[in-house]
C-alpha cells in the first residue's frame, strides 16, 4: 500500500508538499480521525510533522525504521534455540554478503567506466577529426547532437521509470542509515536506471561525476542482496530469514556505500572512512572490518579488469593504472614560509565552498518551481543544460590563443591530437597547442589529470584558467538538480583545482610547491569547504594522487577550509536533506535543548493510546483504523498488596504485529493468557519480522470483534524508556545513538491516579525545527543569555 501511495505521488511537485502537509495537519486535528482521545479543544501548541519527503525527484510517504531489537517472547525463544551451527551460518552469511557487495560493485563500476570511456572517447575522436579537417561547424553539430541524445536518454529513464534515481542518492542513504525509510530508493529498477543514466549523463560531458551514483548503486546492490532480490522475484530460502530486519540491512547498505566510494576513487581506505565520517550514524568494530573487506574486494576486481583491458580488448578503456590522478613523480618540498599560501588556499576554499552551498540552495529551489510544471519541464531543463554545456565546451577554446610547445618536448608529447593528452593542438598550427582545449575538450576525469599535471609551470595561462573556473562554477550550479543521476565530487574538484592552480601561479616566486600540487590542494579545500569532511577526504586525496608527502599540508588545508565553512552554513548534504524534507537527526543537540525536558514535549502531544495485555479484537481494529501510530503501549492492571489495582507498563507492541495477529486470526473465546506452545504453534520468528500491509486489507467478522487477543507474547517487554524530567538534549543523543523509532516517557513518581506512561516520542518530536514551532521562546531565551 505504501508503494502504491508513493507511485500516486510520483508526479507531485515539491512545491505542493505544503498543501499536503496542511491537509495532513487538518486530519490530525480532526477528533474523529487520528487519535482516539484527541481533545475537542484545539491546542495552542503542537509538535508539527510531515510524512512527506522528496526522494530523488519523487514525493513519497516516509516512515522510520525499526533498528531496535524487538525482544518479545518469540524472539527470545528463537534466540535460545539457535544452535552453534546456525550462529556460525549467520556470521558466515554476513561475510559472504559483504564479499558479494564488493564483487558486484566492482564489476558494475568497471562496466560503467568502460562504457563512459568508449562512448566519450569515440565521440571526442570524431570531433577532433572534424577539427583537423577544419570542419568546425560539423564538429560542433556532431558533439552537440551526441550529447543531446545521451542526456535525453538519461533524463527519460529518470522521469518515466525511476524518479528516485535522479541526483546523487547520498543524502537519502544518509537518511536511511539515520533511521528514515526512503521508499523505492534501493529497488532493481532504480539501480538499472542509475547505471544506464549515469553512463549517459557522464558520457554527455555534463558537469557531474559518477561518484555519487556509484555510492547509490553500491547501496542498491547491498539492499537487494540482503532481501534476496527484487520484490517480485525475491528468494525465500530459509537461511535468508536472518537478514529480514532493518538492522542487518543497515549494515549491508553501509558496506555498499563504502564500496561505491572505493569504486569511484579506487580508494579502499577512503571508502571506509567516508562511510564512517559522512553517511553512517551507527558504527561498531565488526562493521568496520566488513566494510574494509568489501572495499578490498572492489579494488581487487578493478585491478583485475584493468590488467585485462591493457591488452586492448576493452576498446578505449584500460589506459592508466589504479591511481586515478598520479602526482607521485613530483618530490614535494616545502618550508615554513609555504604555510602562508597553504593557509590562504584553505581560507579561500572555506569561503567559496560555503558560497557554493548558498547559491546551490537557491538554484535547487528555482528548479523545484520549474519541475512542478511536469515531466516535460524536467526534460526540457535537462536538454537546455546539455546544449549550453556543449556550446561552452566546444566554443570557448576558440577564445584562447595558441601557445608554442616547449622545444625540449618531443613531437609525440606536444601537441597531441587524440582524445587524451596534456597539450591539445585543437585549431592551432603544428608545434603549438591550445591550453583551454586541453581542459575543456576532454572527459572530466582527463581534465582533472591535465590540471593536476606537475612540472608544467608554463602550460596554462591565467586567462584560460579564469575562463575554466568561471565556466565550471556556472555549470556546477546549474547542472546539479536536473533529472539525471549526478555526483558532486568531480564538479567541486574541477572548480577547486582551477583556483588552486591560479594561486600557485601567483605565488610561484614565493614558494617551491609545484602548481599541480596547488591544484590538488585547491580541490581538497573546496571539497572540505562544501562537504565539511576532513579525515575521509584526506585519505581519499592521498589514494587519488599517490603522494604521501602531501599529507601534512593537505591536513592543514582541510582543517582550515572546514572551520571557515562552518562559520557560514551547513554542509551541502545537510542542505539537501533539509530541502528534501528528510527528518535527519543531527549528532549534536542544540544548546537550548537543555532548557526543556521530555515531559514537556509529551504534554503537548495527543494522549497515548494504550492497549490491555488481553485486548478485545474490536478495540484493536478500532485503534488501527483510527490512528496512524506505529506502536502502542501495552498496559496491565496488577494487584499489589496494600495498594490495590496498579497499572503497569508491560511493553510496546508494533502495528505490524497487531496486523499479523488479525490476519492469522489468532483469537481467543475467553479472556485468558495463552501458553507458550500455543504461540509457537501459530507464529514463527520469521512471521514477526515481516511487514503485514494495512488494516484495510484485513477482514474481521462481527463475531470475531467480540473475541480476545493475548498481546503478551508479541509485545516488546524491553523498550527504551526515559524519565519525564530528562532533558531533550540527552534524550536526543540516546535516541540517535541507539537507533530508536520509539522512546517511552515514564512518570517520575508512581502512585494512584498517575498514568503509567506519560507519552511516546518519535524522531519528528526531537527535531529542533518542530520543537521550536511549539516552543518559539526557547531559542530567543538562549540568544538573550548569550548576548548578556
N, C-alpha and C positions, 0 to 999 in steps of 0.2 A: 504493500500500500504506500509505503514511504517513497519507493521508486516511482510509482505512478504519480504521486503528487509532485515529485521533482520534475518528471517529464512534462507535466502540465505547465510547470512554471519555467520551462526551458527558455521560452521566448519573452519572459517578463524582463523588462528593462530595469537596471539598477535604480533608476530614479523612482520607480513605483514601489520600492520596498517600504518607503514611509507610509504610503496608503495602506499596504498590507499590515504594517505594524499598528496603524490606527485601528484597523478592523480587529486585529488580534487583541489590542487593549480593550476595545469595546466588548469583545467576547469575555475577557477576563473580568470585567466589572459587572457583567450581567449575572445576577444572583441565580438565574435558572440554568446557567451554562457551566461555569468552570469549577467552582468549589461547592461542595455540599453545604458548607457552613459559611458561605460568604455573607457578611453583614449587609443589611439593606441600605444602611447609611454609607454614602460614598466616603472613602478615606481621603484625607488630605495628602498623605504621603504613601507612596507605593514604590517597590523596587521594580522598575520597568525592565523588560527584557523582550527580545525579539527572537522567534525561532527561525528567522530567515537570514541567509548569508549568501555572498556571491562566491560560487565555486567555479574557478576558471572564468567563463563568461556566462555562467548559468546561475540563476537564482534558485536556491534549494532550501528545503527544510533541514535543519541541523539538530542533532542530539549530542549529548555527552556519551562518552564511552565508559564501560564498566571495567576499569583496571583493578578494582578491589577484588580480592578473593572472597567469594560468597560461601562462607562456612556454614552451610546448612547440614542437616543430618545425612543427606545423600552424598554430599561432597566428602564428609568425614568418613563415611563408610567406604567410599571408593578409595580414599587415601589410605585407610587402614588395610584394605585388602589387596593393594598393589604389591605384586611380587617383585623380587630383586631384578628379575629379567625384564619386567615392564618398565621399571625405573631406568635401567640401562638402555632399553629401547627408546624411551623418551629423550634421554640425553644424546644418544646416537643420532636420532632424527633431527635434533636441533642443529648438530654439526653438519649433517647431510644437507639440510635445507640451506644452511649458510654457504656450503660449498656450491649448491645449485644456483643460489642467488648470484654469487660471484662469477660462476661459469657462464650463465646466460647473459648477465650484464656485460661481461667482457666480449662475448660473441656479438651481441646486438650493437654494442659501441663500435666494434670493428666494422660491422656491416654499414653502420651509419657513416663512419669516416670514409670507407671505401666508396660508398655511393656519392657522398659530397665531393670528394676529391676528383672522382671521374667526371661527374656532371659539370662541376665548376671548371675543372681543368680543360675538358674538351671545349667548353663554351669560350674560355679565355684564349685557347689556341686558335679558334676560329676568328675571334675578334682581332688578335694580333696579326693573323694572316691578312685580314681586310686592311688593317692599318699599314702593313708592309706594302700592299698594293695601292696605297693612297686612296682607298675607297672608304673614306672616313664616315660618310653618311650611312653606307651599308653596314659598317661595323656597329654604328650606334643603333640602327634599326634591329639588327640581329641580337645584340646584347639586351636591349630593352625588351624585345619580344620574348626571348627565352626567360628572362627574369619575371616578366609579366605572367607567363604561363605557369612557372614554378610557384609564384606567390598565389596565383588563383587556385591552383590545386590544393595547396596547404590551407588556404582560407575556406574553401568549400568543404573540406573534410571537417574542419573545426566547427564551422557554422551549422552544418546539417547533420553530422554524425556524432560528434563528441565535443560539445562546448566546453567541457571540463578540461580538455587537452590544451586549450589556449593558455598562453602565459608560461611562466617558468615552472609552476607547481610547487616550488619550495615553501611559500607561505602556507599553503594547505597542508603540506607534510608537517611543518612546524605545529600547526594547529592540531593535527591528528595525534602527534606524539605528546601534545599538551593535554589531550583528553577530549578533543572535539571531533565527532564523526563527520567526515566530509563525503556525502553521498556521491556515488558514481565516479569517484576520483581514481580508483585503482582497478577498474574493470578491464577486460580484454580489449574492448572497442577503444577505450581511452588510450590504452598502451599502443595499439596499432596506429591510431591517428597521430599520436605523439611521435612515433618513429618516422612515419612517412611525412608528416607535416614538418618536422624539424629538418629532414633531408631537403625538402623543397624550399623552406624558408632560408636555410643557411646557404644552399647552392645558388639561391637567387641573389646573393650578395647583400641581403638586408643587414643592417647594423644590429645583429643579435648573435648570440652564441648557442652552441648545443649543450652547454654545461648544465643549465637549469633543467632542460628537458631530459638529460641523461639521469639526473637525480630522481626525477619523477618516474622515468622508465624503470630504474632500479627498484623504486618503491612498489611500482605496479607488479613487477616480477615477483617480489617478495610476498606481496599480498595474495597473488594468485597461487603461488606455491603453498602458502600457509592454509588456504581454504580449499585446496585440492582442485583448482582450476576455475574457469568461468562459472557463473551462477547456473547456467542452463546445462552445463556438462561437468558438473562437479564430481570428483572421485569421492566415494563414500566408503573407503576402506576403513576397517576397524581401528587401525593404528593412527588414522588421521584425526580421531576424536580428541587426541591430546592437545591439538592446536586449535580447537574450536572455541577460542576465547580471545578476548581483546588483549590480554597481557602478552601472550606469545606472539600474536600478530604485530603488536607494537615492537617487540624485539626484532622480528624479521624485517619490518619496514625500516628500522634503524640500520640494519645491515644493508638493505637495499639502497638507502640514501648515501651511505658512506661508499658503497661500491660505485654508485653513479658519479660521485665526485672523483674517485680514483680513475674511473674510465675516461672522464673528461680531461683531466690534467695529467694522467699517468702518475699520480701521486698517492701511493697507498697509505702512508702515514698521515698525509694531509687530509685524506678522505675520512680516516677515523677521527681525527681531531675536529674536522668540520662537523661531523655528526655530534660529537661531544659538546662543542662550543656553541654551535648555531641552531641545530634543529631539535636535538633531544632534550626533553625536560627531565627524564628519569634515567639514571645510569647506574651501572654496577660493574664489578671487575669481570664477571663471566661474559657480559655483553661486550666489554672491551675486547676480550680475546676472540669472540666470534666475528665481530666487525673487522678486526685485523686479519683474521683468516679469510674472510670474504674478499677483502681488498687485495690480499696476497694472490688469491686465485685469479682475480681480474688482471693483475699485472702479468702473471704467467701466460694467460690467454692472449693478451695484447702482444706480448713479446714473441710468442709462438707465431701469431699471424704475421707480424712484421718481418720475421725471419723468412717466412714462406713467401711473402709478397716481394721480397728483394730480388727474387728470381725473375720478376717481370710478369708474373701470371695474374696480377691484380690490376692491370691497366696502368693508370697514372698514380695509383696508391702504392705506398711502400717506400718512398724516398724518405730518408731520415731515420733516426733511431728512436729509442724510448724517451729520451729527453726532448721535450717539445721546443723550448727556446734556449738552447745551449749557449751560455756565455762563459764557459769554463776556460776558454782559450786566453782570456784576459786576466792577468795577475792583478788583483785588487791591492792597491797601495793607497793608504790614506793616513793623514796626520790629524793633530788636534784642530788645526785651522779648518779642516774639511768638515768639522761638525757644524759650522755656520751654514753652509749651503744645504747640508742634510737636514738641519733644523728648519730652514726656510721651506724646503720642499715638503716637510711634514705639516707645517702650518698651512701652506697653500692647499695641500691635499685635504686637510680637515675643513677648510673654508669652502673649497669647491665641491667637496663631497656633500656637505650639508646644503649648499645651494642647489646642487643637482637633485637632492631629495625633495627640496621645497618645490622646485619647478616641475619635477616629475609628478608630484602630488597634484599640482594644478592641471597638468596635461591629462592625467588619468580621470580627473573629474570632468574635463571637457569631453573626453572620449565616451564617458558614461552618457552624456547628453546626446552624442551622436549615435551611439549604439542603441538608444531607446527607440530610434526610428525604425528598427527592424533588421532583418537579415541583409537586405540589400545595402543598407547603410554600412554595415560591418564589412561587407565585401568591397564596396567602393572605397572605403577608408584604407583598407589594406593595399588595394591596387594603386591608389593615389600615392601612398608612401613608396611603393615599389617603383613607380615611374619617376618620382622625384629622386630617389636614391640612384637609379640607373643613369639619369641625366647628369647628376653631380659626379658620379664615379667616372663616367666617360668624358664629360666635357671639361671639368676643372683642370685636368693635366695640360690642356692646351694653353692655359694661362701661364704655366711655368716655362721658364727659359731653359734651353739645353745647356748642359754642363759638360765640358770636355773630360774625358776619362783620365785618370792618373796614368802617366806614362809607364810607371812601374808595374801596372797590371797587364796581364796577358789579354789577348782579344777574346778568349772564352769567358773571362770574368767581367769585362766591361767593353761594350754594352752587351746585355743579354736580350734575346728576342723571344724566348719561350714564355711559358706561363709563370715560371718561377725565376728567381734571380734578384740580386740586390741593386743592379744598375740597368734598368729597363730603357731600351732605345726609344720605344714609342714612335714619335714623329720626328725624332732627331736624326741628323746625318751620321754617317759612320764615324766612330770614335767619340761620340757624345751620348749622353743619357739624360732622361727626364726623371728627376728625383720625385716629383709628385706622382707620376705614373707608377713609380716603384711602390708607392704606398697605397694608391687607390685602385689601380687596375690589377688586382690580385685578390686572393681569398683573405678573409680576416686573419686566419692563422699565419699566413705568409706575411701579411702586413706587420703583424707583431714581431715576427722573426726579423724582418727588414729593419724595423725601427729600433730593435734591441741590438742590432749588429754593433760589434765593438771594433776598435782600431780603424774606424772610418770617420775621422773628425770633420772632414770637409764634404761628406756625401750629400747632406741636406742643407738647404738654405732656410733662413728664418722665414722667408715669405711662404715657402711650401709647407713648413711645419705649422705656421699660423692658419693657413687655409685648411690643412688637415685637421687641426684641433677644433676650429670653429665648425667645420662640416660635421665632425663626429659628435660634437656637443649637440648640434641640432638633430642629427639622426638618432642619437642616443635618447633624446627626449621624446621624439615623435614616432619612433619605431616600436618601442616597448608599449604594449597596451592594445596593439591591433590583434585581430583574431587569428593568430598563428602561434605555434609553440616558440617560445623565445627565452633566452637567458640573458642575465645582466652582467655576467662576469666579463665576457670579451669586450663589449662596448666600453665598460669602465676602464679596462686595461688599455684599450686604444686611446681613449681620452687622456688618461694619466701619463702614458708613455710619451705623448706628444709634448705636454708642457714640461715633463721631466727632461726630455732631450733639449728643449729650448733653454731651460735653466742651465743645463750642462754646457751649452754653447756660450751662454752669457758669462758663466763662471770659469770658462776654460783657462783663463790666465791666472786664476787664483787657486785652482785645485788640480790634483793629479788624477782624480777619478774620471774614468772614461765616460764619454757621452752616452754610450749604450747602457752603461750601468746606471747613469742618471735616469734614463728612460725606464729601467726596471724599478728604480726607487719611486719614480713618479707614478707608475701603475700601482705599486703597492700602497702608496699614500692615498690615492683616490679611492681605492677599494676599501681601505680602513676608514676613510672619512665618510664613505657612503654606507657600507655594510656593518661597520663597527666591530669587526673581528680582528684579533691580534695573533694568537698562538697558531691557529689553523692556517691563516694567511701566510704567516712567516714560513711555516714548513712547506706549504704549497709552492711558494715562490722559490724556496731553496730546491725543491724537487723539479720545478719547472726549468730553472736556469742552470742547475748543476754547479753552483759556485758557492761553496761553504764560506768563503772569505767575506761574502756579503752579509753574513748573519748579524754581526753587531750593529751595522748601520741600518739594516732592514728592521731590526727590532726597535731601534730608536725612532725611525720614521713611522712605523705602525703605531707605537705608543703615543707619539705626538699627534698624529692625524686623528686617532680615535678620541683622544682627550679634547681636541679642538672641536671636532664634530659634535660630541656630546653636549657642548655648550649651546648648541643652536636647536637641534631637533632630534627625534629618534632615528634609528637605523631605517634603511629603505624597506626592509622586510616588515618591520613593525608598522610602518606607514601603510603598506599594502594590506596587512592584516586588519588594521583599523578601517581602511576603505571598504574592504570586503565584508565587514561586519562579523568577523570570526571572533568569538569570545575567548581570546587568548589571555591566560593568567600570567602576569609578569613575575619574575623571580623575586623582586624586592617590593614589599608593600610601601604604600605612600606614608609619609610621616604622620599625617593626620589620622591614619587608621588606628593609632594608639589611643585616640580620644573617644573611641566608640567600641562597645562590646557586642558580641554576637547576639545577646539577648535583645538588644535594641533593634537589630536587624530582623530578628524573628517576630518581634511585636508588630511590625508594620506589614507583615505578610498575612495572608489569609490563615485562619486556624488550621492546624494539622488534621488531616483525615486519617483516623485510626481504624484498625480492624481488630476484632477479637481473635484470640487464638483459635477458637472454634466458631466459625462465622457462617451465617446463612448465605446460601448461594445467591439469593435475591439481592442481598446487601452488596455482595462482591460485584455483581453485574451492574448494580446502580452506581457504585463508585467508579467502575471502569468507564461507564458511559458518560458520566457527568464530570469527570476530571481528566486532565491531561498529564497527571503526575506519573513518574516512572517507578516510584517506590512508595510504600505505605508502612507506617509504624504498626506493629502488632503488639497489642496490649492485653495482658491477662489480669484478671481480678484474683488476687491471692488473699487467703485468710491468714492474718498474722495474729497470734495470741496477744491479747491486750490492746490491739489496735484495730481489730475488725478487718473489714474488706479494704485492701490496699491495691491500687493499680500499679502494675509492674510492667516495664518495657521488656518484651521478650526478644524483640529484634526488628528486622526490616525485611519485608517481602517485596520482591520486584514485580512489576506489572507483567513482564513476560512469564513469570512463574504462575501468576494467577490465571493468565490466559491458557497456560498449559493444563492446569487443573480443570478448567472449564471444557477444553477441547477433549481431554481424556475422560471427562465426566466421572471424576473421582469423588463421588458424593456419598454422604452417609445419611441413613434414615433417621438416626437419632444423634443427639449432641454428645459426642464422646471423643476421647483421644484414641488415635489409631496405634496399632502395634508396628514395630519396625519392619517386620516381614511383609505387612500389608503395603507399605510404601514401596519397598524394593520390588514387590511383585508388579506394581503398576508403572513405576518410573525407573529410569536409569540416570546416571550422572550425565550421559550424553544428551538425554532429553532436556535436562535442566540447562545445558549450555546453549541450546538452540534459541532463536528468536521466533516467537509464535504469532506473528501477524497482529491483527487488531481485533477489538471487541466486536466489530461489525461482522466479522467472519465466523462468529460463534453463535450457534443456535441452542437456546435453552428453553425447555418447555415450562409451562406454568406449574406443573407438579414438581419439577426439579428446582424451581425457585424456592420451594419450602424446605429443601434438604439442607444439609450442613457440609462444611468442608473443614478438615483439620489442617490449619496452616502451619503448625509447629514444625513438621518435617522439612518444609521448603523455605523456612524463614532463616535468614542470616542472623545468627544469635550473637555475632561479634562485630556489629557495625562500629565505625569510628565515631566517638562521641566527644563533645566538649561541654564544659560548664558555661552557663549563660553569662558569667562575668568575664570570660576570656576576651581579650581584645581581638578586634578583627584582623589586626596585623599578624598575630600569632596563628590565628585560625587559617588565614590565607596561606601562610608558609606550610602548615601541616597539610592543608587540602592539596596544594600543588605538588609537594614533595612525595606524598604517598600516592597521588594519582586517584583522588576520590571523585565520585559522582554525587554522593550524598553525605552530609555531615549532620548528625543528630545533635541538637542543643538540649541539654538536660537542665532542670532547675537546680539551683544551689542548695535548696532545702527541700526535703521530702516531708510530707505530712498530709493530714486530712484537708481536702479542698485544693491541694496543689496538684496541677496536672502532671502526669509522669514525664511528659516531653514538652518542651517549650516550642520547638519548631524544627524544620529541616532546611538546611542551607545547601544551595547548589552553586555552580561556578558563576552563574549570572548574578547571584546575590552578593558575590565577593568582588565583582568588578568595580573599580573605582568610579567609573562613569555612572553606573547605576546607583551606587551609594550616594554620590553627590547629587544626583537627581532628587533623592528623597531627603538628604540632609545637606542642603547647599551651604549651611553655615559652617560646616567643618573646615573646608578649605579656607574660607575667609578668616576664621578664628586663628588658624595656623599661620596664615600670611601676616596677620596683625601682630602675632607674637614674634615672628621673625623681624618685623620692622622695629619692634622695641629693642 
